[in-house]
Amino acid sequence: MKKCSCDSCHTDGNEMALACDCGSANEYHHEQEHSQERDHSHGGEQISSLKQDIISVIAAAVVAVAAYFTPYATPYPAVQIALYLAAILIAGLPVFREGIKGIFHLQLEEMALMTIAVTAACIIGEFPEAMLVTVLFRLGEILEDLAVSRSRREVEAITKIIPENANLLGADGAATVVGAKELALGSKILIKSGERVPVDCRILSGSSSLDTSSLTGESIAREVSPGELCLSGSINLGGSLVCETVSTFADSTAAKIVEMVRDSAAQKGNTERFITRFARVYTPLVILAAVLLAVAAPLLGLGTFTMWLSRALVLLVASCPCALVISIPLSFFAGIGACSKNGVLVKGSKYMEALAQADTVVFDKTGTLTTGALSVDTVTAARNSSREEVLRLSALCESYSNHPIAKAVVSAHGAVDTAEVEECRELTSYGMRAVLKNGDVLLCGSRRLMERFDVPMDGLPEANVYLARGGAALGAVSVCDSPRPDAADTILELKELGIRRTVMLTGDGGAAAEKTRALVGLDEARHDLLPADKVENFAEIKKTSAGKTIYVGDGINDAPVLAAADAGVAMGLASDAAIETADVVLLSDKLRSLPQAIRITRRVTRLARFNVAFALTVKALVFVLTVFGMATMWMAVFADVGVSILAVLNATRALRF
């Protein structure tokens, strides 16, 4: 791989990977961080450089062929040697230039090892071997660059979902093309057929269908009409839409997705960290082994110095861990791209590995396993009241609350007249306390509220809302929401994938929790939990998990548990706190994306581990053959460049998952 020309770049000690001041840990990540700048400012130079590389390799091959046939045309060996040297210089000049720099800076990376090997081969008279190594190495570098660049472009294409311009509507209704970054909140814009939505906006007029596949992975277009939200990055497939912006460019959904995809390279998993540490130790050890092979073996009388030096050179050429340093990060980045195509954002290989190793999945209930659309299920009255009175007084109290359960109760009763209420206040996490003008005190809320005020609830069933007047229970209201259509199938798929344990944590009562648990097929449900209780329960579950523990939630109160999980998964466009805290975001807002993400991450981790095993096995085999004099320089080139190309091509398969 060619080094980046940015001024901040440098090689880090003996590590084979490239590093730069922007924080990249290896060359591939560095390529990612600087790709846009170079694509725009140096695109022509890159194409020209590639052409020059190809021409130089072809020219070197022509000269090498001429050198091979020289003995038939002239009796002077010096002419053949000169032609071989010319071929070596034509093909390898960029390699030798970088290699000499590395040697002077005591940074024995790939180019330095090749320079040492080719120079030593020429010194001992192995000119054909030196020429073949140089030409094949440059050819392999070109193929490797092409493979990595293609994969990078495919992944980068995922982040190019935001248009640069927008149609801003003036006071006279005329549209002016402006930069999408210039749009302010509340601006009126026109989105024509076939255009991408520049920022999140709400439709004022017009109806159409939106292609949201680049955001959610959903192939079916979504029908939209006035009042509905259009997410940035979506494509308008129908008629023109007049919309009002509800976000700035930087805060838009698409911009957040792009930022998360690009930042994902910073969160490295165990495999990537292992490769980085491995490269630092591996290369110096191989160089030491080559030196010992060239020096110690002849001193022990096991052969000539020339013979063992030749074998040591084969060892040096085969030793570069380039296949691992490039292909492993590429595998995970391509896997992140594959997840994005399926509507799942994973914020780094660290969390890809967590998903792949998941043993336990813990769910929030409302809005995650269920639709979140609450409705009154049953109303129970005590002996001293009626069902109608219980529902009316409950709605009277709950009309002062914005809690989803309160809204469901009010909706079930209908409009209420609050004229009889003297005072009403909310007791956080408990419920409502109201004082009527006739002096009656109403308590409406959870079981904990009744226990707090010592209200006996004999004969009342498990419910979400209890009602008491003057210290005596009047009745109870049970509120429920239906499971998501794909919840049961998702749990079944997780079981088929080997997830050992599925648990639900909810603040709802036992009856509602148990009903949902049975409907979706969970192993366990824990109920009546405050936000702090959820964290404690999750920590207990995590301790007993044999593998990684995942938490799936969608609310602000889920943020602490999301942060505590090995991989926190936020549902769809959940609260900003949940998305910021979560490590994985299911953009489609559908649970079925979770098993799909686990499948992809497992395939990616298997692919990365195969690349590690394949590269190390081939290199170990060449090392053994080298010691016994059975390895050639051709084998060494394959163990280096050939294995790198195969590993990179294998890594790009992750994009197809």
C-alpha positions in Angstrom: 0.0 0.0 0.0 1.2 3.5 -0.8 1.8 5.9 2.0 -0.3 8.9 2.4 1.3 12.2 1.5 -0.3 14.2 4.3 2.2 16.1 6.4 1.0 14.5 9.7 1.9 11.0 8.7 4.7 8.9 10.0 5.5 5.3 10.7 5.2 4.3 14.3 8.3 2.4 15.4 8.5 -1.1 14.0 4.8 -1.3 13.6 3.9 -2.3 10.1 0.8 -0.1 10.1 0.9 3.5 9.1 -0.1 6.1 11.8 -0.8 9.8 11.7 -1.5 12.6 14.1 -5.2 12.4 13.4 -5.3 9.3 15.6 -5.4 6.5 13.0 -4.1 3.2 14.2 -3.2 1.7 10.8 -2.9 2.5 7.2 -6.4 1.5 6.2 -8.0 3.6 8.9 -5.8 6.5 7.9 -6.9 6.0 4.3 -10.5 6.3 5.5 -10.0 9.5 7.4 -8.2 11.3 4.5 -10.2 9.7 1.7 -12.5 12.6 1.0 -9.8 15.2 1.0 -7.6 13.3 -1.4 -10.6 12.2 -3.6 -11.4 15.8 -4.2 -8.0 17.5 -4.4 -5.8 14.8 -5.7 -8.2 12.5 -7.7 -6.4 13.2 -11.0 -3.0 12.7 -9.4 -4.1 9.3 -8.0 -5.3 8.1 -11.4 -2.1 9.4 -13.0 0.1 7.7 -10.3 -1.7 4.4 -10.9 -1.1 4.6 -14.6 2.5 5.3 -14.0 2.8 2.3 -11.7 1.2 0.0 -14.3 3.5 1.4 -17.1 6.6 1.0 -15.0 5.7 -2.7 -14.2 5.1 -3.4 -17.9 8.3 -1.7 -18.9 10.2 -3.6 -16.3 8.7 -6.9 -17.5 9.7 -6.0 -21.1 13.3 -5.3 -20.0 13.4 -8.5 -18.0 12.3 -10.5 -21.0 15.1 -8.9 -23.1 17.6 -9.7 -20.3 16.5 -13.4 -20.4 17.2 -13.6 -24.1 20.4 -11.6 -24.1 22.8 -14.6 -24.0 21.4 -15.6 -27.4 22.4 -12.1 -28.8 25.7 -11.3 -27.1 28.4 -13.2 -25.3 28.9 -10.5 -22.7 27.3 -11.4 -19.3 27.6 -7.8 -18.1 24.9 -6.8 -20.6 22.4 -9.2 -19.1 23.2 -8.1 -15.6 22.7 -4.5 -16.6 19.3 -5.2 -18.1 18.3 -7.1 -14.9 19.4 -4.1 -12.8 17.5 -1.8 -15.1 14.3 -3.8 -14.7 14.8 -3.8 -10.9 15.2 0.0 -10.8 12.3 0.6 -13.2 9.9 -1.5 -11.2 11.3 -0.9 -7.7 12.4 2.7 -7.5 9.4 3.8 -5.4 9.9 0.8 -3.1 13.6 1.4 -2.7 13.1 5.1 -2.0 10.7 4.4 0.8 12.7 1.5 2.0 15.9 3.6 2.4 14.0 6.2 4.3 12.7 3.5 6.6 16.2 2.0 7.2 17.6 5.4 8.1 14.8 6.0 10.5 15.2 2.5 12.0 11.6 1.7 10.8 11.9 -1.7 9.3 8.5 -2.0 7.6 7.5 -3.7 4.4 9.5 -1.4 2.0 12.6 -1.6 4.1 12.5 -5.4 4.2 12.1 -5.6 0.4 15.0 -3.1 -0.1 17.3 -5.2 2.1 16.2 -8.5 0.4 16.7 -7.2 -3.2 20.0 -5.5 -2.5 21.4 -8.6 -0.8 20.2 -10.8 -3.6 22.0 -8.6 -6.1 25.2 -8.7 -4.0 25.3 -12.5 -4.0 24.6 -12.5 -7.8 20.9 -13.6 -7.7 19.9 -11.0 -10.3 17.0 -12.9 -11.9 15.5 -13.7 -8.4 15.9 -10.0 -7.4 14.2 -8.9 -10.6 11.3 -11.3 -10.2 10.7 -10.4 -6.6 10.7 -6.7 -7.4 8.3 -6.9 -10.4 5.9 -9.3 -8.6 5.9 -7.2 -5.5 5.0 -4.1 -7.4 2.3 -5.9 -9.4 0.9 -7.2 -6.1 0.9 -3.7 -4.6 -1.1 -2.4 -7.5 -3.7 -5.2 -7.2 -3.9 -4.7 -3.5 -4.4 -0.9 -3.9 -7.1 -1.5 -6.4 -8.9 -4.0 -4.1 -8.7 -1.7 -1.0 -9.7 1.4 -2.9 -12.7 -0.3 -4.4 -13.9 -1.5 -1.0 -13.3 2.0 0.4 -15.4 3.6 -2.3 -18.2 1.2 -1.7 -18.2 1.9 2.0 -17.9 5.6 1.5 -20.9 5.5 -0.9 -23.0 4.7 2.2 -22.0 8.0 3.7 -22.9 10.0 0.6 -26.6 10.2 1.2 -26.9 13.9 1.8 -27.3 16.3 -1.1 -25.1 19.4 -1.2 -27.9 21.7 -2.3 -31.5 22.5 -1.5 -34.4 24.5 -3.1 -35.1 27.3 -0.7 -38.6 28.9 -1.1 -38.8 32.7 -0.8 -41.7 34.8 0.4 -42.9 35.0 -3.2 -42.8 31.2 -3.6 -39.8 31.2 -5.9 -37.2 28.5 -5.4 -33.6 29.4 -5.0 -30.8 26.8 -5.0 -28.7 27.2 -1.8 -26.2 25.0 0.0 -27.9 22.5 2.3 -25.7 23.7 5.2 -27.2 27.1 4.9 -30.7 26.1 5.7 -32.0 27.4 9.0 -34.7 25.9 11.3 -38.2 26.8 10.0 -37.1 27.3 6.4 -39.5 26.4 3.6 -38.0 24.1 1.0 -39.1 22.4 -2.2 -38.2 18.8 -2.8 -38.7 17.8 -6.4 -39.3 14.3 -7.7 -36.1 12.3 -7.7 -34.3 14.5 -5.2 -32.9 13.6 -1.8 -34.3 15.3 1.3 -31.5 17.7 2.4 -32.5 18.0 6.1 -35.2 16.6 8.4 -38.4 18.4 7.5 -42.2 18.3 7.9 -44.5 18.3 4.9 -46.6 21.4 4.4 -48.2 20.4 1.1 -48.0 17.6 -1.4 -48.1 13.8 -1.1 -45.5 11.4 -2.3 -43.6 8.2 -1.5 -40.1 8.2 0.0 -37.3 5.7 -0.6 -35.7 5.4 2.9 -33.5 2.3 2.0 -30.3 4.3 2.4 -31.3 5.0 6.0 -33.3 2.0 7.2 -32.5 -0.7 4.7 -36.3 -0.9 3.9 -36.8 -1.7 0.2 -40.5 -0.7 0.3 -41.2 3.0 -0.2 -43.1 4.9 2.5 -46.2 6.9 1.6 -46.2 10.4 3.1 -48.7 13.3 3.3 -48.9 16.7 4.9 -47.9 16.8 8.5 -45.6 13.8 8.3 -41.8 13.9 8.8 -39.3 13.4 6.0 -35.9 12.2 7.1 -32.8 13.6 5.4 -31.2 11.3 3.0 -34.6 9.9 1.8 -35.4 10.1 -1.9 -38.6 11.6 -3.1 -40.1 9.2 -5.6 -43.4 11.0 -6.4 -44.6 14.5 -6.7 -43.0 17.7 -5.4 -43.2 18.4 -1.7 -43.2 21.7 0.1 -41.7 21.2 3.5 -40.6 23.1 6.6 -37.2 22.2 8.1 -37.2 20.9 11.6 -33.4 20.4 11.9 -30.2 22.0 10.8 -27.9 20.2 8.4 -25.5 19.2 11.2 -28.3 17.8 13.4 -30.1 16.0 10.6 -30.7 12.3 10.7 -28.5 11.6 7.7 -25.6 13.7 9.1 -25.7 11.8 12.3 -25.6 8.5 10.4 -22.6 9.6 8.4 -20.8 10.8 11.5 -21.4 7.5 13.3 -20.2 5.4 10.3 -17.1 7.5 10.0 -16.4 7.5 13.7 -16.9 3.7 13.9 -13.2 3.0 13.0 -12.1 4.5 16.3 -13.8 1.8 18.4 -11.6 -1.3 17.9 -12.4 -4.8 18.9 -10.1 -7.4 20.4 -9.1 -8.8 17.0 -7.9 -5.4 15.7 -6.1 -4.6 18.9 -4.4 -8.0 18.7 -3.2 -7.4 15.2 -1.7 -4.0 16.2 0.2 -5.5 19.2 1.2 -8.6 17.1 2.8 -6.5 14.4 4.9 -4.6 16.9 6.4 -7.8 18.3 6.3 -10.0 15.2 8.5 -8.0 12.8 11.5 -7.5 15.0 11.5 -11.2 15.9 11.4 -12.2 12.2 14.3 -9.9 11.4 16.3 -11.4 14.3 15.5 -14.9 13.1 16.7 -14.0 9.6 20.0 -12.6 10.9 20.5 -15.7 13.1 19.7 -17.9 10.1 22.3 -16.1 7.9 25.0 -16.0 10.6 24.6 -18.8 13.1 24.0 -21.7 10.6 27.3 -21.1 8.6 29.2 -20.8 11.9 27.9 -24.2 13.0 29.1 -25.7 9.7 25.7 -26.4 8.3 26.4 -24.8 4.9 27.9 -21.9 3.1 27.2 -18.3 4.1 25.7 -17.6 0.6 23.3 -20.4 0.9 22.0 -19.4 4.3 21.9 -15.7 3.4 19.7 -16.6 0.4 17.4 -18.5 2.7 17.3 -15.5 5.2 16.3 -13.2 2.3 13.4 -15.5 1.5 12.4 -15.3 5.2 12.5 -11.5 5.1 10.3 -11.2 2.0 7.7 -13.6 3.4 7.6 -12.1 6.9 5.6 -8.9 6.3 2.3 -9.0 8.2 0.7 -6.7 5.7 -2.2 -9.1 5.0 -3.3 -8.9 8.6 -2.7 -5.2 9.2 -4.8 -4.2 6.1 -7.4 -7.0 5.8 -8.6 -7.2 9.4 -9.6 -3.5 9.8 -11.0 -3.7 6.2 -13.1 -6.7 7.2 -14.7 -4.9 10.1 -15.2 -1.6 8.2 -16.8 -3.5 5.3 -19.0 -5.3 7.9 -20.1 -2.0 9.3 -21.0 -1.0 5.8 -23.0 -4.1 5.3 -24.9 -3.5 8.5 -25.6 0.1 7.4 -27.1 -1.2 4.1 -29.4 -3.3 6.3 -30.5 -0.3 8.4 -28.3 -1.1 11.4 -25.5 1.3 12.5 -22.7 -0.3 14.5 -20.3 2.2 16.1 -17.1 0.1 15.8 -15.7 -3.4 15.5 -15.7 -3.5 19.4 -19.5 -3.7 19.2 -19.6 -5.9 16.2 -17.7 -8.5 18.3 -20.1 -8.0 21.2 -23.1 -8.7 18.9 -21.4 -11.7 17.5 -20.6 -13.1 21.0 -24.0 -12.3 22.5 -25.3 -14.9 24.9 -28.1 -12.8 26.6 -30.4 -10.1 25.2 -32.3 -7.9 27.6 -35.2 -5.7 26.4 -37.1 -2.7 27.5 -40.9 -3.2 27.2 -42.8 -0.2 26.1 -41.8 1.0 22.6 -39.3 -1.8 22.2 -41.1 -5.1 22.5 -44.5 -3.4 22.2 -45.9 -0.7 20.0 -46.1 1.9 22.8 -49.7 2.7 21.8 -51.4 2.2 25.2 -55.0 1.6 25.7 -57.2 0.8 28.7 -57.7 -3.0 29.0 -59.9 -3.4 32.1 -61.5 -1.3 34.8 -62.1 -2.8 38.2 -64.3 -1.2 40.9 -64.3 -1.8 44.6 -67.6 -2.4 46.5 -68.0 1.3 47.3 -67.8 2.5 43.7 -68.6 1.7 40.1 -66.5 1.1 37.0 -67.8 4.4 35.4 -66.9 6.4 38.5 -63.4 4.8 38.7 -62.6 5.6 35.1 -64.0 9.2 35.4 -62.1 10.1 38.6 -58.9 8.4 37.2 -59.2 10.5 34.0 -59.8 13.6 36.1 -56.5 13.1 37.9 -54.5 11.8 34.9 -55.5 14.8 32.8 -52.8 16.8 34.7 -50.1 14.3 33.6 -48.3 13.8 30.3 -47.3 10.2 31.1 -48.3 7.7 28.3 -50.5 5.7 30.8 -52.2 8.9 31.9 -53.0 9.8 28.3 -54.4 6.3 27.7 -56.8 6.6 30.7 -58.0 10.1 29.5 -58.5 8.8 26.0 -60.6 5.9 27.2 -62.9 8.2 29.2 -63.0 11.2 26.9 -63.0 14.9 27.7 -63.2 15.6 31.4 -64.3 18.7 33.3 -61.6 19.8 35.7 -63.8 22.5 37.3 -64.3 20.4 40.4 -60.5 20.1 41.0 -59.1 22.5 43.6 -55.5 21.4 43.4 -53.5 18.6 41.7 -49.9 17.7 41.7 -47.7 15.0 40.4 -45.6 12.8 42.8 -42.7 11.7 40.6 -42.5 8.0 40.0 -45.7 7.4 42.0 -48.7 9.1 40.5 -51.1 12.0 41.1 -52.6 13.6 44.2 -55.7 15.8 43.7 -57.8 17.8 46.1 -61.4 18.4 45.0 -63.4 21.5 45.8 -65.7 19.4 48.1 -62.6 18.5 50.2 -62.1 14.9 48.9 -58.5 13.8 48.4 -57.8 11.5 45.4 -54.8 9.4 44.9 -54.3 8.0 41.4 -51.2 6.1 40.5 -49.0 3.0 41.0 -49.2 0.4 43.8 -46.2 2.2 45.3 -48.4 5.3 45.7 -51.0 3.3 47.6 -48.4 1.7 49.8 -46.9 5.1 50.5 -50.2 6.4 51.9 -51.1 3.1 53.6 -54.2 2.5 51.4 -55.4 -1.1 51.6 -56.0 -2.7 48.2 -57.7 -6.0 49.3 -59.5 -7.6 46.4 -58.1 -5.4 43.7 -56.2 -7.2 40.9 -52.7 -6.3 39.5 -53.1 -3.1 37.5 -51.2 -0.1 36.2 -53.3 2.6 37.9 -55.0 2.5 41.3 -57.6 5.0 42.6 -58.3 5.9 46.2 -60.5 8.5 47.9 -60.2 9.6 51.5 -57.7 6.7 52.2 -60.0 4.0 50.8 -59.4 2.2 47.5 -62.1 2.9 44.8 -60.7 0.6 42.0 -58.0 0.0 39.5 -57.4 0.5 35.8 -55.3 -1.9 33.7 -53.6 -0.4 30.7 -51.8 -2.5 28.0 -50.1 -2.1 24.7 -49.8 -4.7 22.0 -46.5 -6.4 21.1 -44.8 -5.3 17.9 -45.9 -7.5 15.0 -42.3 -8.9 14.6 -41.5 -9.3 18.3 -42.4 -13.0 18.7 -40.6 -13.9 15.4 -37.5 -11.9 16.5 -37.3 -13.7 19.8 -37.7 -17.0 18.0 -34.9 -16.1 15.6 -32.6 -15.1 18.5 -33.2 -18.5 20.0 -32.3 -20.2 16.7 -29.1 -18.1 16.6 -28.1 -19.6 20.0 -29.1 -16.8 22.3 -29.4 -18.6 25.6 -31.5 -16.1 27.6 -34.0 -13.3 26.8 -35.2 -11.0 29.6 -37.5 -8.0 29.8 -37.1 -5.2 32.3 -40.1 -2.9 32.7 -41.6 -0.4 35.1 -45.1 -1.9 34.4 -46.9 -4.1 36.8 -46.6 -7.8 37.0 -49.8 -8.7 35.1 -48.9 -6.5 32.1 -45.3 -7.7 32.1 -46.2 -11.4 32.3 -48.8 -11.0 29.5 -46.2 -9.5 27.2 -43.6 -12.1 28.2 -45.9 -14.9 27.3 -47.0 -13.3 24.0 -43.5 -12.8 22.6 -41.9 -15.9 24.1 -39.3 -14.3 26.5 -37.6 -16.5 29.1 -38.0 -14.0 31.9 -39.7 -10.7 32.8 -38.9 -8.4 35.7 -41.5 -5.7 36.6 -42.2 -2.7 38.7 -38.7 -1.3 38.1 -37.6 2.3 38.5 -34.8 3.5 36.2 -32.2 2.8 39.0 -33.7 -0.7 39.5 -33.2 -1.4 35.8 -29.5 -0.7 36.1 -29.2 -3.0 39.2 -31.1 -5.8 37.6 -29.2 -5.6 34.4 -25.9 -5.7 36.3 -27.1 -8.9 38.0 -28.1 -10.5 34.7 -24.8 -9.5 33.1 -22.8 -11.2 35.8 -24.5 -14.5 35.1 -24.2 -14.3 31.3 -21.8 -16.8 29.7 -21.0 -14.4 26.9 -21.8 -10.8 26.0 -25.0 -9.1 27.2 -27.0 -6.8 24.9 -29.6 -4.3 26.0 -32.3 -3.1 23.6 -34.3 0.1 24.5 -35.7 3.3 23.1 -36.3 5.8 25.9 -34.3 8.4 27.8 -34.6 6.3 30.9 -32.9 3.5 29.0 -29.6 5.5 28.5 -27.9 4.3 31.8 -28.6 0.6 31.0 -27.6 1.1 27.3 -24.2 2.4 28.6 -23.8 -0.5 31.0 -24.3 -3.2 28.3 -21.6 -4.8 26.3 -23.6 -3.5 23.3 -26.4 -1.1 23.8 -29.0 -1.2 21.0 -31.3 1.8 20.4 -34.6 1.3 18.5 -35.0 3.5 15.4 -35.0 7.3 15.9 -35.2 6.9 19.6 -34.4 9.8 22.0 -31.2 11.7 21.4 -29.9 10.4 24.7 -30.5 6.8 23.8 -28.9 7.2 20.3 -25.9 9.0 21.7 -25.4 6.3 24.4 -26.2 3.3 22.3 -23.5 1.4 20.5 -25.9 0.0 17.8 -28.9 1.8 16.3 -31.7 -0.1 14.5 -32.7 2.7 12.1 -35.6 0.8 10.6 -37.2 0.8 14.1 -37.9 -2.9 13.6 -36.8 -5.6 16.0 -36.2 -8.1 13.1 -33.1 -6.0 12.3 -31.4 -7.3 15.4 -31.1 -11.0 14.4 -29.9 -9.8 11.0 -27.2 -7.7 12.6 -26.1 -10.6 14.7 -25.8 -12.8 11.6 -23.7 -10.2 9.8 -21.4 -9.6 12.7 -20.8 -13.3 13.2 -19.9 -13.8 9.5 -17.6 -10.8 9.7 -15.8 -12.0 12.8 -15.4 -15.5 11.2 -14.1 -13.9 8.1 -11.5 -11.8 10.0 -10.4 -14.8 12.1 -10.1 -16.9 8.9 -7.8 -14.2 7.4 -5.6 -14.3 10.5 -5.4 -18.1 10.5 -4.8 -18.2 6.7 -2.0 -15.6 6.7 -0.2 -17.0 9.7 -0.5 -20.6 8.4 1.0 -19.7 5.0 3.8 -17.7 6.5 4.6 -20.4 9.0 4.7 -23.0 6.2 7.1 -20.8 4.2 9.3 -20.3 7.2 9.6 -24.1 7.8 10.3 -24.7 4.1 12.9 -21.9 4.2 14.9 -23.5 7.0 15.1 -26.7 5.1 16.0 -25.0 1.8 12.8 -25.9 0.1 11.3 -22.4 -0.2 12.0 -20.1 -3.2 11.7 -16.4 -3.6 8.5 -17.0 -5.5 6.9 -18.6 -2.5 8.1 -15.7 -0.3 6.4 -13.2 -2.6 3.2 -15.2 -2.5 3.4 -15.4 1.3 3.7 -11.6 1.4 1.9 -10.0 -1.5 -0.2 -12.9 -2.7 -1.6 -13.6 0.8 -2.3 -9.9 1.2 -4.3 -9.7 -2.0 -6.3 -12.8 -1.1 -7.0 -11.6 2.4 -8.1 -8.2 1.1 -10.4 -9.8 -1.5 -11.8 -12.0 1.2 -12.4 -9.0 3.5 -14.4 -7.2 0.8 -16.9 -10.1 0.9 -18.2 -8.6 4.1 -19.9 -5.9 1.9 -22.0 -8.6 0.3 -23.6 -9.9 3.5 
